[in-house]
Amino acid sequence: MTRPKTPPPDFAAVILAGERDARDALRDHAGVASKALIEIAGRPMIARVIAALEGAEQVGSVHLSGPAEAVVRSSEVLSGLIEAGRVTWSPPGASPSTSAYEVLTGFPDDRKVMLTTADHPLLSSEIVDHFCRDAARSGCDMVVGLAPHDLVRGAYPDLKKTVLRFRDGAFCGCNLFAFLTPEGRRMADRWREVERERKKPRAVIRMLGLWAVLRYRLGWLTLERALALLSRKTGLRVGVVVLPYAHASVDVDSVDDYLVLTRHAGADPAPDPVSQAAGKMQP
C-alpha cells in the first residue's frame, strides 16, 4: 500500500536574537556576551529555541537575526549550527522591529513566516506546530500567539507577566507571530513606527485610536472587538491563536525571570541541537 505523501512544511522560522541595549543587567548577572546564550538547566536559551523549531513539522527552515557577528564567532553552539547549514544568520537591526522588518523582506512573497525570540527557553515543537497550524487556518494576514493569564499564573505564580485585560478574558503574550501573506508583513513596518514613538504617548494613542484605548482602559473592550479595530486601523486581517500551554508565555527579560526559570526548568522540551549537529558533521 502506498503511503500518502507528507506535505512540505509551511513555515520559515525566524528567531530575533539581537540586543536592545549596550548594557543589560541580565547579561551581566549571567556573565555572557549575549542574552541568547544564557543557560537554563545547562543549555543556552537559543539552543533550546532552535531545537524546538527544528523538531516542528510545520517549520522547514530556521533563520537567526542576531546576535552580533562577534558573538556568533565566539559561540561553539551557534557557529557549529551555522556551519552545518542547520540555520542561517544575518546581523541584527538597530531594534527588534527593524530586525523583523529586514529579515521578512528577504523571503519570497508566498512564504509563510513565523517569528519568535531567543529568550523563549521553554518553547517546544508541540507549541510551534499548534501555533502554525491554527495560524495557517485562520484566513488572516498576520496572527499573534496568546495564552490565558489564569493558566500562566497557575503554573508560574511567581513570574511577572504583562497582562492584556479584555472584557472577556485576560491574556499574556507568547512572543509568537505569524506573517501569512505579503500584506501581513506590513505589520512589521507598523511595529517600527510604534517603536520609534514609544516614548511619545500621545503619538502612540493617535496611531492606535483614542477611543479604543479608552475602552480598553475602562475594561469595555473584548478581544474580538480589539482585533476588529486593529484590523480596520491597519487595513490587515489580524488574528490570534490562544494556546493551551502555560510555558508558551514564558520568556526571560530580567534577572527575576531568570531566577524563576532556573527553579522551573526541570523538563527539557526538545533535544539538544549541539550534539545533533556534531553527529551530523562527523564523516
PASEBA-1860 file (N, C-alpha, C; in nm, 3 decimals):
! residues 283
1> MTRPKTPP> 0.085/-0.119/0.000/0.000/0.000/0.000/0.089/0.124/0.000 ~ 0.055/0.218/-0.085/0.134/0.342/-0.094/0.093/0.438/0.016 ~ 0.189/0.485/0.091/0.161/0.580/0.198/0.138/0.720/0.139 ~ 0.045/0.793/0.196/0.025/0.930/0.147/0.149/1.015/0.171 ~ 0.179/1.104/0.077/0.296/1.189/0.092/0.273/1.292/0.201 ~ 0.377/1.315/0.281/0.370/1.419/0.384/0.383/1.555/0.318 ~ 0.291/1.648/0.343/0.302/1.780/0.281/0.427/1.852/0.329 ~ 0.487/1.935/0.244/0.607/2.007/0.286/0.574/2.106/0.397
9> PDFAAVIL> 0.674/2.137/0.481/0.650/2.235/0.589/0.607/2.370/0.532 ~ 0.516/2.434/0.602/0.459/2.559/0.553/0.543/2.682/0.585 ~ 0.619/2.676/0.693/0.674/2.799/0.750/0.827/2.804/0.748 ~ 0.878/2.923/0.724/1.015/2.956/0.761/1.008/3.018/0.901 ~ 1.101/2.982/0.987/1.102/3.033/1.124/1.217/3.131/1.142 ~ 1.186/3.243/1.207/1.286/3.346/1.235/1.298/3.364/1.385 ~ 1.422/3.370/1.434/1.449/3.397/1.576/1.515/3.533/1.586 ~ 1.453/3.623/1.658/1.516/3.752/1.686/1.611/3.734/1.805
17> AGERDARD> 1.740/3.759/1.782/1.840/3.733/1.886/1.935/3.850/1.904 ~ 1.893/3.969/1.865/1.976/4.087/1.885/1.963/4.141/2.027 ~ 2.044/4.241/2.057/2.041/4.304/2.189/1.982/4.444/2.176 ~ 1.889/4.477/2.266/1.828/4.609/2.259/1.920/4.718/2.314 ~ 1.996/4.687/2.421/2.079/4.788/2.488/2.224/4.740/2.498 ~ 2.315/4.838/2.502/2.457/4.805/2.516/2.487/4.742/2.652 ~ 2.419/4.788/2.757/2.434/4.730/2.890/2.304/4.662/2.928 ~ 2.316/4.547/2.992/2.197/4.470/3.028/2.224/4.399/3.160
25> ALRDHAGV> 2.138/4.423/3.259/2.159/4.365/3.392/2.155/4.212/3.388 ~ 2.068/4.157/3.304/2.057/4.011/3.296/2.182/3.949/3.236 ~ 2.235/4.009/3.128/2.361/3.960/3.070/2.474/3.968/3.171 ~ 2.480/4.080/3.242/2.586/4.097/3.341/2.574/3.992/3.452 ~ 2.451/3.966/3.495/2.429/3.867/3.601/2.474/3.728/3.558 ~ 2.444/3.694/3.431/2.477/3.559/3.382/2.621/3.549/3.332 ~ 2.687/3.664/3.309/2.825/3.662/3.263/2.842/3.611/3.121 ~ 2.751/3.651/3.031/2.758/3.607/2.892/2.761/3.730/2.800
33> ASKALIEI> 2.805/3.708/2.676/2.816/3.817/2.580/2.682/3.852/2.515 ~ 2.588/3.760/2.520/2.457/3.783/2.460/2.351/3.714/2.545 ~ 2.236/3.778/2.559/2.128/3.719/2.637/2.086/3.583/2.581 ~ 2.099/3.567/2.450/2.060/3.440/2.387/2.142/3.322/2.439 ~ 2.261/3.348/2.491/2.350/3.241/2.537/2.334/3.208/2.685 ~ 2.244/3.275/2.754/2.219/3.242/2.894/2.167/3.100/2.904 ~ 2.223/3.025/2.998/2.185/2.884/3.011/2.070/2.867/3.109 ~ 1.975/2.784/3.070/1.866/2.738/3.156/1.879/2.587/3.166
41> AGRPMIAR> 1.900/2.539/3.288/1.922/2.395/3.310/2.034/2.341/3.222 ~ 2.141/2.419/3.210/2.261/2.372/3.141/2.261/2.388/2.991 ~ 2.159/2.450/2.932/2.154/2.467/2.786/2.125/2.612/2.751 ~ 2.197/2.670/2.656/2.170/2.808/2.616/2.026/2.824/2.567 ~ 1.966/2.935/2.600/1.827/2.957/2.559/1.810/2.945/2.408 ~ 1.903/3.001/2.332/1.887/2.998/2.187/1.897/2.856/2.132 ~ 1.977/2.770/2.197/1.985/2.630/2.154/1.852/2.559/2.177 ~ 1.785/2.592/2.286/1.653/2.535/2.313/1.551/2.578/2.208
49> VIAALEGA> 1.555/2.707/2.172/1.459/2.758/2.073/1.484/2.693/1.937 ~ 1.610/2.684/1.896/1.644/2.621/1.768/1.597/2.476/1.767 ~ 1.618/2.404/1.876/1.576/2.264/1.883/1.425/2.251/1.867 ~ 1.351/2.339/1.932/1.204/2.334/1.922/1.160/2.358/1.778 ~ 1.223/2.452/1.710/1.185/2.483/1.572/1.227/2.371/1.477 ~ 1.345/2.315/1.497/1.390/2.206/1.410/1.300/2.083/1.424 ~ 1.245/2.062/1.542/1.161/1.945/1.564/1.017/1.963/1.522 ~ 0.979/2.083/1.481/0.840/2.111/1.444/0.812/2.067/1.301
57> EQVGSVHL> 0.701/1.998/1.280/0.663/1.951/1.147/0.630/2.066/1.053 ~ 0.583/2.177/1.107/0.539/2.290/1.025/0.652/2.381/0.979 ~ 0.772/2.360/1.032/0.885/2.451/1.004/0.982/2.383/0.908 ~ 1.013/2.454/0.799/1.104/2.400/0.700/1.244/2.455/0.706 ~ 1.262/2.571/0.767/1.395/2.631/0.777/1.398/2.726/0.896 ~ 1.518/2.746/0.951/1.535/2.830/1.069/1.638/2.938/1.038 ~ 1.603/3.061/1.074/1.687/3.176/1.041/1.707/3.261/1.166 ~ 1.833/3.302/1.190/1.866/3.387/1.304/1.886/3.530/1.259
65> SGPAEAVV> 1.825/3.624/1.330/1.857/3.765/1.314/1.929/3.808/1.441 ~ 2.064/3.812/1.434/2.144/3.829/1.553/2.179/3.694/1.612 ~ 2.259/3.693/1.717/2.326/3.808/1.778/2.438/3.863/1.688 ~ 2.517/3.955/1.744/2.623/4.018/1.666/2.724/3.915/1.615 ~ 2.792/3.947/1.506/2.884/3.853/1.444/2.994/3.808/1.541 ~ 3.045/3.898/1.624/3.150/3.861/1.719/3.099/3.756/1.818 ~ 2.973/3.766/1.857/2.915/3.669/1.949/2.901/3.534/1.880 ~ 2.856/3.534/1.756/2.840/3.410/1.680/2.974/3.339/1.664
73> RSSEVLSG> 3.076/3.416/1.629/3.209/3.356/1.609/3.264/3.294/1.737 ~ 3.231/3.355/1.850/3.285/3.306/1.978/3.201/3.194/2.038 ~ 3.086/3.165/1.981/2.997/3.064/2.036/3.008/2.934/1.956 ~ 3.053/2.828/2.020/3.061/2.698/1.955/2.923/2.649/1.914 ~ 2.824/2.680/1.997/2.687/2.638/1.969/2.640/2.698/1.837 ~ 2.647/2.832/1.825/2.592/2.899/1.708/2.678/2.877/1.584 ~ 2.808/2.892/1.597/2.894/2.875/1.480/2.884/2.734/1.424 ~ 2.871/2.635/1.512/2.857/2.496/1.466/2.729/2.473/1.388
81> LIEAGRVT> 2.619/2.525/1.438/2.490/2.508/1.370/2.488/2.580/1.236 ~ 2.548/2.699/1.231/2.550/2.775/1.105/2.640/2.707/1.003 ~ 2.758/2.662/1.046/2.849/2.594/0.954/2.790/2.464/0.901 ~ 2.710/2.398/0.982/2.647/2.273/0.940/2.526/2.297/0.850 ~ 2.488/2.422/0.828/2.374/2.452/0.744/2.240/2.430/0.812 ~ 2.244/2.417/0.944/2.119/2.392/1.018/2.036/2.520/1.031 ~ 2.105/2.634/1.042/2.036/2.762/1.049/2.114/2.862/0.964 ~ 2.046/2.968/0.921/2.114/3.079/0.855/2.118/3.196/0.952
89> WSPPGASP> 2.211/3.288/0.929/2.230/3.401/1.021/2.240/3.530/0.943 ~ 2.185/3.636/0.998/2.204/3.771/0.946/2.224/3.864/1.065 ~ 2.297/3.973/1.048/2.320/4.065/1.160/2.190/4.130/1.204 ~ 2.179/4.162/1.333/2.055/4.223/1.382/2.042/4.367/1.337 ~ 1.917/4.415/1.335/1.893/4.556/1.309/1.911/4.639/1.434 ~ 1.881/4.766/1.424/1.900/4.858/1.535/1.800/4.835/1.648 ~ 1.691/4.765/1.620/1.589/4.737/1.720/1.519/4.608/1.681 ~ 1.442/4.547/1.772/1.368/4.425/1.736/1.277/4.444/1.615
97> STSAYEVL> 1.207/4.558/1.609/1.115/4.579/1.498/1.191/4.595/1.366 ~ 1.305/4.663/1.370/1.385/4.677/1.249/1.441/4.543/1.204 ~ 1.487/4.461/1.299/1.534/4.326/1.267/1.424/4.246/1.199 ~ 1.305/4.249/1.256/1.192/4.174/1.199/1.162/4.222/1.058 ~ 1.155/4.353/1.040/1.123/4.409/0.909/1.228/4.369/0.805 ~ 1.355/4.379/0.841/1.462/4.350/0.746/1.464/4.203/0.707 ~ 1.446/4.114/0.804/1.454/3.971/0.772/1.331/3.926/0.693 ~ 1.214/3.983/0.721/1.093/3.944/0.649/1.101/3.981/0.501
105> TGFPDDRK> 1.166/4.092/0.471/1.175/4.135/0.332/1.263/4.041/0.249 ~ 1.339/3.954/0.313/1.426/3.863/0.241/1.361/3.735/0.196 ~ 1.236/3.710/0.235/1.167/3.587/0.197/1.079/3.609/0.075 ~ 1.059/3.505/-0.007/0.963/3.517/-0.118/0.824/3.552/-0.066 ~ 0.746/3.620/-0.149/0.614/3.666/-0.106/0.521/3.552/-0.065 ~ 0.538/3.434/-0.127/0.446/3.325/-0.098/0.490/3.239/0.022 ~ 0.596/3.281/0.090/0.646/3.203/0.204/0.583/3.250/0.334 ~ 0.518/3.160/0.405/0.468/3.194/0.538/0.587/3.199/0.635
113> VMLTTADH> 0.584/3.296/0.725/0.695/3.314/0.818/0.640/3.322/0.961 ~ 0.699/3.244/1.050/0.669/3.260/1.192/0.791/3.318/1.260 ~ 0.766/3.402/1.357/0.874/3.474/1.424/0.864/3.453/1.574 ~ 0.979/3.429/1.636/0.986/3.419/1.782/1.114/3.485/1.829 ~ 1.146/3.469/1.957/1.263/3.536/2.014/1.355/3.434/2.079 ~ 1.481/3.475/2.097/1.581/3.384/2.153/1.564/3.360/2.302 ~ 1.485/3.447/2.371/1.469/3.433/2.516/1.341/3.356/2.551 ~ 1.317/3.248/2.477/1.194/3.169/2.490/1.232/3.024/2.523
121> PLLSSEIV> 1.296/3.000/2.639/1.364/2.873/2.663/1.274/2.752/2.680 ~ 1.146/2.770/2.706/1.055/2.656/2.724/0.969/2.632/2.601 ~ 1.002/2.697/2.492/0.932/2.672/2.367/0.952/2.526/2.327 ~ 0.847/2.464/2.275/0.854/2.324/2.233/0.803/2.310/2.090 ~ 0.837/2.198/2.027/0.789/2.171/1.892/0.637/2.161/1.890 ~ 0.578/2.106/1.996/0.432/2.096/2.003/0.367/2.233/1.999 ~ 0.421/2.327/2.075/0.368/2.464/2.075/0.381/2.525/1.936 ~ 0.497/2.510/1.875/0.522/2.569/1.743/0.422/2.513/1.641
129> DHFCRDAA> 0.404/2.381/1.638/0.313/2.320/1.541/0.168/2.364/1.566 ~ 0.127/2.368/1.693/-0.009/2.412/1.726/-0.030/2.555/1.675 ~ 0.064/2.643/1.705/0.051/2.782/1.664/0.048/2.795/1.512 ~ 0.140/2.729/1.445/0.149/2.743/1.299/0.025/2.687/1.230 ~ -0.022/2.570/1.273/-0.140/2.511/1.210/-0.262/2.601/1.224 ~ -0.286/2.648/1.347/-0.403/2.733/1.369/-0.390/2.867/1.296 ~ -0.268/2.920/1.293/-0.247/3.046/1.221/-0.275/3.028/1.072 ~ -0.227/2.919/1.013/-0.246/2.895/0.870/-0.393/2.878/0.835
137> RSGCDMVV> -0.472/2.827/0.929/-0.616/2.806/0.904/-0.699/2.930/0.929 ~ -0.639/3.035/0.982/-0.715/3.150/1.031/-0.773/3.238/0.921 ~ -0.711/3.234/0.803/-0.753/3.325/0.697/-0.706/3.467/0.718 ~ -0.614/3.488/0.810/-0.565/3.622/0.843/-0.435/3.653/0.768 ~ -0.399/3.778/0.769/-0.270/3.821/0.714/-0.159/3.805/0.817 ~ -0.192/3.831/0.942/-0.093/3.827/1.049/-0.161/3.777/1.176 ~ -0.093/3.690/1.251/-0.151/3.627/1.370/-0.052/3.636/1.486 ~ -0.106/3.658/1.606/-0.026/3.668/1.728/-0.066/3.552/1.821
145> GLAPHDLV> 0.031/3.495/1.892/0.003/3.391/1.989/-0.019/3.450/2.128 ~ -0.124/3.403/2.196/-0.154/3.443/2.333/-0.180/3.319/2.417 ~ -0.166/3.334/2.549/-0.200/3.228/2.644/-0.288/3.288/2.753 ~ -0.388/3.214/2.802/-0.474/3.265/2.909/-0.393/3.299/3.033 ~ -0.415/3.417/3.089/-0.339/3.459/3.205/-0.359/3.366/3.323 ~ -0.481/3.318/3.346/-0.507/3.228/3.458/-0.423/3.101/3.446 ~ -0.406/3.053/3.324/-0.325/2.933/3.302/-0.180/2.959/3.336 ~ -0.128/3.073/3.290/0.012/3.109/3.315/0.034/3.132/3.464
153> RGAYPDLK> -0.055/3.206/3.527/-0.041/3.235/3.670/-0.048/3.108/3.753 ~ -0.133/3.012/3.714/-0.143/2.887/3.788/-0.016/2.805/3.783 ~ 0.052/2.808/3.668/0.175/2.729/3.652/0.298/2.802/3.704 ~ 0.299/2.936/3.692/0.415/3.016/3.730/0.369/3.136/3.813 ~ 0.326/3.112/3.936/0.269/3.221/4.016/0.368/3.330/4.052 ~ 0.497/3.299/4.048/0.599/3.397/4.086/0.664/3.465/3.965 ~ 0.610/3.442/3.846/0.664/3.503/3.726/0.584/3.629/3.692 ~ 0.653/3.741/3.677/0.586/3.866/3.644/0.562/3.873/3.494
161> KTVLRFRD> 0.436/3.895/3.457/0.398/3.900/3.317/0.312/4.023/3.289 ~ 0.332/4.080/3.172/0.241/4.184/3.125/0.110/4.117/3.085 ~ -0.002/4.172/3.132/-0.132/4.109/3.109/-0.219/4.200/3.024 ~ -0.276/4.145/2.919/-0.374/4.216/2.836/-0.513/4.180/2.890 ~ -0.581/4.277/2.947/-0.708/4.250/3.014/-0.824/4.301/2.927 ~ -0.900/4.207/2.873/-1.018/4.240/2.795/-1.143/4.203/2.875 ~ -1.255/4.249/2.825/-1.379/4.223/2.897/-1.409/4.073/2.905 ~ -1.367/3.999/2.805/-1.397/3.855/2.801/-1.278/3.768/2.841
169> GAFCGCNL> -1.175/3.825/2.899/-1.064/3.743/2.945/-0.933/3.818/2.947 ~ -0.837/3.763/3.020/-0.703/3.823/3.030/-0.603/3.727/2.967 ~ -0.504/3.783/2.897/-0.411/3.702/2.821/-0.269/3.756/2.836 ~ -0.173/3.665/2.815/-0.031/3.701/2.814/0.025/3.674/2.675 ~ 0.117/3.758/2.633/0.183/3.737/2.505/0.275/3.616/2.508 ~ 0.302/3.560/2.391/0.384/3.438/2.380/0.506/3.457/2.290 ~ 0.533/3.578/2.245/0.645/3.602/2.153/0.639/3.508/2.033 ~ 0.518/3.487/1.982/0.497/3.407/1.861/0.411/3.489/1.765
177> FAFLTPEG> 0.462/3.506/1.643/0.394/3.586/1.542/0.401/3.512/1.409 ~ 0.292/3.514/1.335/0.289/3.452/1.203/0.254/3.558/1.098 ~ 0.334/3.564/0.993/0.310/3.654/0.880/0.273/3.565/0.762 ~ 0.147/3.567/0.725/0.092/3.466/0.636/0.076/3.512/0.492 ~ 0.080/3.641/0.470/0.065/3.698/0.336/0.165/3.812/0.320 ~ 0.192/3.852/0.195/0.279/3.968/0.175/0.223/4.092/0.245 ~ 0.090/4.106/0.245/0.029/4.220/0.312/0.055/4.216/0.462 ~ 0.053/4.096/0.520/0.075/4.082/0.663/0.209/4.134/0.709
185> RRMADRWR> 0.307/4.129/0.621/0.439/4.177/0.658/0.444/4.327/0.681 ~ 0.340/4.397/0.634/0.334/4.541/0.660/0.325/4.569/0.810 ~ 0.275/4.471/0.887/0.264/4.492/1.030/0.401/4.512/1.094 ~ 0.504/4.450/1.039/0.639/4.471/1.092/0.683/4.615/1.072 ~ 0.643/4.674/0.958/0.676/4.814/0.935/0.599/4.903/1.032 ~ 0.472/4.870/1.060/0.394/4.945/1.157/0.456/4.931/1.297 ~ 0.509/4.813/1.328/0.577/4.791/1.456/0.694/4.887/1.470 ~ 0.769/4.908/1.361/0.880/5.003/1.367/0.830/5.143/1.399
193> EVERERKK> 0.718/5.179/1.341/0.661/5.312/1.365/0.623/5.328/1.511 ~ 0.556/5.227/1.567/0.516/5.233/1.708/0.639/5.237/1.798 ~ 0.741/5.158/1.764/0.861/5.154/1.848/0.934/5.288/1.848 ~ 0.937/5.356/1.732/1.000/5.487/1.726/0.929/5.589/1.813 ~ 0.797/5.571/1.828/0.716/5.668/1.902/0.682/5.622/2.043 ~ 0.748/5.515/2.091/0.705/5.454/2.217/0.722/5.548/2.337 ~ 0.810/5.650/2.325/0.829/5.744/2.435/0.743/5.869/2.419 ~ 0.651/5.866/2.320/0.559/5.977/2.298/0.417/5.925/2.308
201> PRAVIRML> 0.361/5.918/2.430/0.230/5.855/2.449/0.122/5.909/2.358 ~ 0.120/6.041/2.335/0.014/6.098/2.252/0.022/6.046/2.108 ~ 0.144/6.032/2.060/0.162/5.984/1.924/0.115/5.839/1.912 ~ 0.150/5.757/2.011/0.109/5.617/2.009/-0.042/5.605/2.016 ~ -0.105/5.683/2.106/-0.251/5.679/2.119/-0.317/5.723/1.988 ~ -0.261/5.823/1.924/-0.316/5.870/1.798/-0.309/5.762/1.691 ~ -0.201/5.683/1.691/-0.187/5.576/1.594/-0.281/5.460/1.622 ~ -0.306/5.428/1.749/-0.390/5.315/1.784/-0.538/5.351/1.786
209> GLWAVLRY> -0.567/5.478/1.809/-0.707/5.520/1.818/-0.745/5.548/1.962 ~ -0.774/5.674/1.992/-0.802/5.715/2.130/-0.922/5.642/2.189 ~ -1.029/5.627/2.111/-1.149/5.563/2.165/-1.123/5.418/2.203 ~ -1.046/5.346/2.121/-1.013/5.207/2.153/-0.931/5.199/2.281 ~ -0.837/5.291/2.297/-0.754/5.291/2.417/-0.839/5.318/2.541 ~ -0.931/5.413/2.530/-1.019/5.443/2.643/-1.107/5.324/2.680 ~ -1.162/5.260/2.579/-1.246/5.143/2.605/-1.166/5.032/2.673 ~ -1.043/5.014/2.628/-0.958/4.912/2.690/-0.930/4.947/2.836
217> RLGWLTLE> -0.894/5.073/2.862/-0.863/5.116/2.997/-0.982/5.099/3.090 ~ -1.102/5.117/3.036/-1.222/5.105/3.118/-1.273/4.961/3.128 ~ -1.207/4.869/3.063/-1.247/4.729/3.071/-1.367/4.694/2.984 ~ -1.395/4.776/2.882/-1.511/4.754/2.796/-1.476/4.676/2.669 ~ -1.350/4.668/2.636/-1.310/4.615/2.506/-1.292/4.463/2.511 ~ -1.360/4.390/2.422/-1.341/4.246/2.411/-1.222/4.219/2.319 ~ -1.167/4.099/2.328/-1.056/4.063/2.241/-1.100/4.065/2.095 ~ -1.217/4.012/2.067/-1.266/4.010/1.929/-1.281/4.151/1.873
225> RALALLSR> -1.335/4.241/1.954/-1.352/4.379/1.909/-1.217/4.447/1.890 ~ -1.123/4.418/1.979/-0.990/4.476/1.966/-0.925/4.433/1.835 ~ -0.941/4.306/1.799/-0.885/4.257/1.674/-0.952/4.324/1.554 ~ -1.083/4.343/1.564/-1.155/4.409/1.454/-1.107/4.553/1.437 ~ -1.087/4.623/1.549/-1.040/4.761/1.542/-0.898/4.768/1.486 ~ -0.812/4.677/1.532/-0.674/4.675/1.484/-0.670/4.643/1.335 ~ -0.754/4.549/1.293/-0.760/4.513/1.151/-0.804/4.633/1.067 ~ -0.906/4.704/1.114/-0.955/4.820/1.040/-0.850/4.930/1.036
233> KTGLRVGV> -0.778/4.950/1.147/-0.678/5.055/1.156/-0.560/5.029/1.062 ~ -0.521/4.902/1.051/-0.403/4.867/0.972/-0.437/4.827/0.829 ~ -0.564/4.800/0.802/-0.602/4.750/0.670/-0.561/4.607/0.648 ~ -0.540/4.533/0.757/-0.499/4.393/0.751/-0.596/4.306/0.830 ~ -0.597/4.178/0.800/-0.674/4.083/0.880/-0.582/4.031/0.990 ~ -0.605/4.078/1.112/-0.520/4.043/1.226/-0.595/3.946/1.315 ~ -0.531/3.836/1.351/-0.596/3.736/1.435/-0.506/3.691/1.548 ~ -0.560/3.603/1.634/-0.483/3.546/1.744/-0.503/3.395/1.745
241> VVLPYAHA> -0.405/3.327/1.798/-0.417/3.186/1.836/-0.399/3.181/1.988 ~ -0.501/3.136/2.058/-0.493/3.120/2.204/-0.440/2.981/2.232 ~ -0.324/2.974/2.294/-0.253/2.847/2.314/-0.280/2.790/2.452 ~ -0.305/2.660/2.463/-0.335/2.598/2.591/-0.210/2.551/2.667 ~ -0.102/2.627/2.657/0.024/2.591/2.721/0.074/2.709/2.803 ~ 0.087/2.690/2.934/0.137/2.799/3.017/0.279/2.838/2.978 ~ 0.364/2.738/2.946/0.504/2.769/2.918/0.523/2.836/2.782 ~ 0.417/2.845/2.701/0.428/2.920/2.576/0.448/3.068/2.602
249> SVDVDSVD> 0.411/3.114/2.721/0.420/3.256/2.754/0.543/3.292/2.837 ~ 0.633/3.197/2.855/0.749/3.220/2.942/0.867/3.270/2.860 ~ 0.913/3.390/2.891/1.038/3.440/2.835/1.124/3.494/2.948 ~ 1.247/3.529/2.916/1.342/3.572/3.018/1.389/3.713/2.984 ~ 1.324/3.811/3.049/1.356/3.951/3.022/1.435/4.017/3.133 ~ 1.442/3.953/3.250/1.503/4.017/3.366/1.573/3.914/3.453 ~ 1.651/3.962/3.549/1.717/3.871/3.644/1.612/3.793/3.722 ~ 1.502/3.859/3.761/1.394/3.789/3.833/1.337/3.675/3.748
257> DYLVLTRH> 1.314/3.701/3.619/1.265/3.595/3.530/1.363/3.478/3.528 ~ 1.491/3.511/3.517/1.594/3.407/3.511/1.593/3.321/3.637 ~ 1.583/3.383/3.752/1.583/3.308/3.878/1.460/3.219/3.889 ~ 1.345/3.270/3.843/1.223/3.188/3.845/1.238/3.068/3.751 ~ 1.290/3.094/3.631/1.301/2.986/3.532/1.398/2.877/3.576 ~ 1.506/2.915/3.643/1.601/2.813/3.688/1.538/2.721/3.791 ~ 1.433/2.767/3.857/1.362/2.681/3.952/1.258/2.592/3.883 ~ 1.212/2.634/3.768/1.104/2.561/3.700/1.151/2.473/3.586
265> AGADPAPD> 1.271/2.495/3.534/1.313/2.431/3.409/1.368/2.292/3.430 ~ 1.292/2.205/3.490/1.337/2.067/3.511/1.319/1.980/3.388 ~ 1.219/2.011/3.305/1.190/1.928/3.189/1.248/1.991/3.064 ~ 1.308/1.907/2.978/1.362/1.954/2.851/1.257/1.936/2.743 ~ 1.210/2.045/2.679/1.107/2.031/2.578/1.158/1.982/2.442 ~ 1.290/1.982/2.421/1.341/1.946/2.289/1.483/1.895/2.302 ~ 1.531/1.813/2.206/1.668/1.761/2.212/1.770/1.870/2.193 ~ 1.891/1.842/2.237/2.000/1.939/2.229/2.053/1.945/2.086
273> PVSQAAGK> 2.041/2.059/2.015/2.084/2.066/1.875/2.235/2.064/1.860 ~ 2.309/2.094/1.965/2.455/2.095/1.954/2.509/1.956/1.933 ~ 2.462/1.861/2.016/2.508/1.722/1.999/2.458/1.665/1.868 ~ 2.338/1.703/1.824/2.288/1.657/1.695/2.374/1.710/1.582 ~ 2.412/1.840/1.591/2.494/1.899/1.486/2.629/1.831/1.480 ~ 2.688/1.801/1.597/2.818/1.735/1.599/2.809/1.598/1.532 ~ 2.699/1.525/1.559/2.681/1.394/1.497/2.667/1.404/1.346 ~ 2.595/1.503/1.299/2.575/1.517/1.156/2.701/1.560/1.083
281> MQP> 2.792/1.629/1.153/2.913/1.678/1.088/3.021/1.571/1.082 ~ 3.003/1.462/1.157/3.104/1.357/1.155/3.096/1.280/1.023 ~ 3.209/1.239/0.966/3.209/1.164/0.839/3.152/1.024/0.858
END
